[in-house]
Amino acid sequence: MRDLGLSWFSVDVNIYAYALCILAGIVAAVLLTHYRLTRRGAEPWIVLDIALFAVPFGIIGGRIYHVLTHPNDYFFEGADLLATLRIWEGGMAIFGALLGGAVGAWIGCRVTGVRFTAFADALAPGLLLAQAFGRLGNWFNQELFGLPTDAPWGLEIDRPNPAIPVGLPDDTLFHPTFLYEIIWNLAGVAVLLLLDARLRVQWGKLLGAYLIWYGVGRSVFETIRLDPSELFLGVRVNVWAAWGAVLLGLIIVLVQRRRHTGDEPSPYRPGREWDPSAGVDSDDVYSDSDDDGNGAAESGARAGSPSATSGAGATP
């Protein structure tokens, strides 16, 4: 566990590097999604309204999934059950975060009127970017590394570490699986952005491409990790989840290709479109040459007077 100890007004503050990486990832995803969504014509920073629901649901879902898939780490005789809540100590499962975040994003989209598919496609590259930041936190925590290796890029892990098998020499190096995933995720960001730029991938199909890309990579990296995991039919649970992500992504792409052959008409649902000119009641514009806006104000007053509304050009 790596933390940055600070003394601030005689108060000791522990800032955990893992938590900072998670927060940096969230910020990066929000900024990229904001840029992509506003380019589609959405209200600037509407992503923040949706994030108010998606981020907390994602964090809760990610933590619950991690705890449930690592029960031996949290539920044993004499265990401190409060450890299940200490997320800053590590333990966030992306598959749980995706499930919880999807629920939160759907709620946020219902509140704001944004199409869920439009938001999901705008978010897809940002998800991979956020995950790359999150994996950097695994290095600070010295966790989720892989099998022993003689490769030049082998990782030295501090001892003691419960994930290291008993009997290995102290100079053993390990596969930096989180580094592999960082590289894979960043490559995925570039691939998704290129796909969208060339093909205008909409109606949730870019989200499907994200699930395929991440699922393929994770299914490989997961098989060489040393951290304990629940098994189903002899296969790690997260490998099954990765295969499920690939299958779901393929279904989304194929179904949406059949259902929607054209472009999305708007990032908003029908009847919920954002009107940039809403609230502007007059074509008159105040300028620096007007003293306190008197010119425009007088024009508006003339437009509202009886003499101004009578005559050939008046609207009945």
TAWO-V354060 format. One line per field, one symbol per residue. burial: # if it has 9 or more other ideal C-beta (glycine too) atoms within 8 Angstrom, else .. A space follows every 10 residues. Layout:
# TAWO-V354060
burial = ???
This chain:
# TAWO-V354060
burial = .#........ ....###### ##.###.### ####.###.# .#...##### ########## #######.## #..#...... ..#...#.## ########## #.#######. ########## ########## ########## ##..##.##. ...##.#... ...#...... ..######## ##.###.##. ###.##.... ########## #########. ##.###..#. .....##### ######.### ###..##... ...#.###.. .#.#...... .........# ....###.## ..#.....#. ......
